[in-house]
Amino acid sequence: MLCVFTDIDECEEDVGICQHNCTNTVGSFICSCPPGYKLARNKRKCIDINECQEGTVDCGPDRMCFNTRGDYSCIDIPCPTDYKRDPLTNYCVLECIDTALPCPANATYADVIEFRTLALPSGILAYQDLIRLTAYNQDNVKLEKTVFSIIKNDPKNEFELRLEDGSGILFMLSPLEDKQVYQITVRARSYDSEREHLQYQTTFIIHISVSAYPY
């Protein structure tokens, strides 16, 4: 007696069996991911390939590797005149020497420029919290009496800040668009306990990337 086997098309029976793309094979199926992603251990979901961590990207001096979801980019992180590059953090530091900014006692710097990156999936709705910004002094102590303000907004979307437990929470007023990169600059001015004298200043330059996919 001849047995006839009929292949079951798992891709057609369960359209969500693969997170991205499903290819039917005889007796089984294969999931695949878009460029810049790889299959997770379950062989169904897609996870981002971090090109920056793999050590294959050389962005050169005064540039930083930004791992976006499905890709990467080299972003400029130049230090202004009179600022020095901190070798441990890669931040720009203005030392307490001939500066117009005030410096508290025993401090070694007056201003720090920090570079932050955030890679997001698609489908980010309005009014969602994106990133928490916190100012610290040279001893890594949180500066509670800090005022945060956006000094450069992105023309593609309006971002806002709210204060929460001494930190600045960045959120946006409209949904973020897919396959877009946003840049926002936030300044944090930290005062003494009486909120009378400016002690430290921190500038956050934030790059936000949104993927074409919801993962």
C-alpha positions as CSV (number, residue, x, y, z in Angstrom):
1,M,0.0,0.0,0.0
2,L,1.5,3.4,-1.0
3,C,1.4,6.1,1.6
4,V,1.1,9.6,0.4
5,F,2.3,12.4,2.7
6,T,0.9,15.9,2.4
7,D,3.1,18.6,3.6
8,I,1.6,21.1,6.1
9,D,2.4,24.7,5.3
10,E,3.1,26.0,8.9
11,C,3.7,29.5,7.5
12,E,0.2,29.6,6.1
13,E,-1.5,27.9,9.1
14,D,0.1,30.2,11.6
15,V,1.0,33.6,10.2
16,G,2.7,34.6,13.5
17,I,4.9,31.6,13.8
18,C,7.9,33.7,12.7
19,Q,8.4,37.3,13.9
20,H,9.6,38.5,10.5
21,N,9.6,36.1,7.5
22,C,8.6,32.4,7.3
23,T,9.7,30.0,4.5
24,N,7.9,26.7,4.3
25,T,10.0,23.5,3.9
26,V,9.1,19.9,3.5
27,G,7.9,18.8,6.9
28,S,9.0,22.0,8.6
29,F,9.6,25.7,8.2
30,I,12.5,28.3,8.5
31,C,12.3,31.8,10.0
32,S,14.5,34.6,8.8
33,C,15.1,38.2,9.8
34,P,15.8,41.4,8.0
35,P,19.4,42.7,7.4
36,G,21.0,43.7,10.7
37,Y,19.1,41.2,12.8
38,K,19.6,37.5,13.7
39,L,17.4,34.8,14.9
40,A,17.1,34.3,18.7
41,R,17.6,31.0,20.3
42,N,14.0,29.9,19.7
43,K,14.7,30.4,15.9
44,R,11.6,32.4,15.6
45,K,12.1,35.9,17.0
46,C,14.6,38.5,15.6
47,I,17.2,40.3,17.7
48,D,19.4,43.1,16.7
49,I,23.0,42.5,15.8
50,N,25.2,45.0,17.8
51,E,27.8,45.9,15.3
52,C,29.4,48.3,17.8
53,Q,30.0,45.6,20.4
54,E,31.4,43.2,17.8
55,G,34.4,45.4,17.4
56,T,34.3,45.5,13.7
57,V,33.4,49.2,13.4
58,D,36.1,52.0,13.5
59,C,34.5,55.4,13.6
60,G,37.7,57.3,14.0
61,P,38.6,60.2,16.4
62,D,35.8,62.4,17.7
63,R,33.2,60.0,16.6
64,M,31.1,57.3,18.4
65,C,29.5,54.1,17.2
66,F,25.8,54.2,17.6
67,N,24.1,50.8,17.4
68,T,20.7,51.3,16.0
69,R,18.2,48.5,15.5
70,G,19.1,46.7,12.3
71,D,22.1,48.9,11.6
72,Y,24.6,51.3,13.1
73,S,26.0,54.8,12.4
74,C,29.0,56.8,13.4
75,I,28.0,60.1,15.1
76,D,30.1,63.1,15.7
77,I,31.0,63.9,19.3
78,P,33.4,66.8,19.0
79,C,34.6,68.7,22.1
80,P,34.2,72.5,22.0
81,T,37.3,74.7,22.4
82,D,38.8,74.6,25.9
83,Y,37.1,71.3,26.7
84,K,39.1,68.0,27.1
85,R,38.1,64.5,26.3
86,D,37.7,62.2,29.4
87,P,39.5,59.0,28.5
88,L,37.2,56.8,30.6
89,T,33.7,58.2,29.7
90,N,34.5,59.8,26.3
91,Y,32.6,62.9,27.6
92,C,33.8,66.5,27.1
93,V,35.0,68.2,30.3
94,L,35.6,71.9,31.0
95,E,38.1,72.1,33.8
96,C,37.9,74.7,36.5
97,I,40.7,76.9,35.0
98,D,39.9,80.3,33.6
99,T,36.3,79.5,33.1
100,A,33.3,81.9,33.4
101,L,31.3,79.1,35.0
102,P,31.5,78.7,38.8
103,C,33.2,75.8,40.4
104,P,32.4,74.5,43.9
105,A,35.1,73.9,46.4
106,N,37.5,71.0,45.5
107,A,35.9,70.5,42.1
108,T,38.0,69.8,39.0
109,Y,35.5,70.7,36.3
110,A,32.7,73.1,35.7
111,D,30.8,71.6,32.8
112,V,30.4,68.2,31.2
113,I,29.0,67.3,27.8
114,E,27.6,63.8,27.8
115,F,26.6,61.8,24.7
116,R,23.6,59.5,25.0
117,T,22.1,57.1,22.4
118,L,18.7,55.4,22.4
119,A,17.6,52.8,19.8
120,L,13.9,52.1,19.7
121,P,11.6,49.8,17.8
122,S,8.9,51.2,15.5
123,G,5.4,52.1,16.9
124,I,6.5,54.4,19.7
125,L,3.4,56.4,20.7
126,A,3.2,59.9,22.0
127,Y,3.8,60.8,25.6
128,Q,5.9,57.8,26.4
129,D,9.0,58.2,28.6
130,L,12.1,57.8,26.6
131,I,15.2,58.4,28.8
132,R,16.0,59.5,32.4
133,L,18.7,62.1,32.7
134,T,20.6,62.5,36.0
135,A,23.4,64.9,36.8
136,Y,26.3,63.8,39.0
137,N,29.3,65.6,40.4
138,Q,32.9,64.4,40.1
139,D,32.5,61.9,42.9
140,N,29.5,60.3,41.2
141,V,27.1,61.8,43.7
142,K,23.6,62.6,42.3
143,L,22.9,66.3,42.2
144,E,19.4,66.6,43.5
145,K,18.9,70.4,43.1
146,T,19.1,70.3,39.3
147,V,17.0,72.2,36.7
148,F,16.6,70.6,33.3
149,S,15.8,72.4,30.1
150,I,15.8,71.6,26.4
151,I,18.1,74.0,24.6
152,K,17.8,72.4,21.1
153,N,14.7,70.4,20.0
154,D,14.4,68.3,17.0
155,P,12.5,69.9,14.1
156,K,10.8,66.5,13.2
157,N,9.1,66.2,16.6
158,E,8.7,68.2,19.8
159,F,10.2,66.7,22.9
160,E,9.4,67.8,26.5
161,L,10.9,67.3,30.0
162,R,9.4,66.7,33.4
163,L,11.2,66.7,36.7
164,E,11.0,63.5,38.8
165,D,13.1,62.8,42.0
166,G,15.8,65.1,40.9
167,S,16.1,63.7,37.4
168,G,14.8,64.9,34.0
169,I,12.5,62.6,32.1
170,L,12.4,63.1,28.4
171,F,9.2,62.3,26.4
172,M,7.7,63.4,23.1
173,L,4.4,65.1,22.2
174,S,3.8,63.1,19.0
175,P,4.4,59.5,17.9
176,L,7.9,58.9,16.6
177,E,8.2,58.1,12.9
178,D,9.8,54.8,11.7
179,K,13.3,54.9,10.2
180,Q,14.0,58.3,11.7
181,V,16.9,59.7,13.8
182,Y,16.2,62.5,16.3
183,Q,18.7,64.7,18.1
184,I,17.9,66.7,21.3
185,T,20.2,68.8,23.5
186,V,19.3,69.1,27.2
187,R,21.1,71.3,29.7
188,A,21.1,70.5,33.4
189,R,22.1,73.2,35.9
190,S,22.8,72.0,39.4
191,Y,22.6,74.3,42.4
192,D,23.6,74.2,46.1
193,S,21.1,73.1,48.8
194,E,19.6,76.6,48.9
195,R,19.2,76.7,45.2
196,E,21.1,80.0,45.1
197,H,24.4,79.3,43.6
198,L,25.1,77.3,40.4
199,Q,27.7,74.6,41.0
200,Y,27.7,72.3,38.1
201,Q,26.5,72.3,34.5
202,T,25.8,69.1,32.4
203,T,24.9,69.1,28.8
204,F,23.3,66.0,27.3
205,I,23.4,65.5,23.6
206,I,20.9,62.7,22.8
207,H,20.6,60.7,19.6
208,I,17.4,58.6,19.2
209,S,16.9,56.1,16.4
210,V,13.7,54.4,15.5
211,S,13.7,51.1,13.6
212,A,11.6,50.2,10.6
213,Y,10.4,47.1,12.5
214,P,8.6,46.6,15.9
215,Y,11.6,44.7,17.3
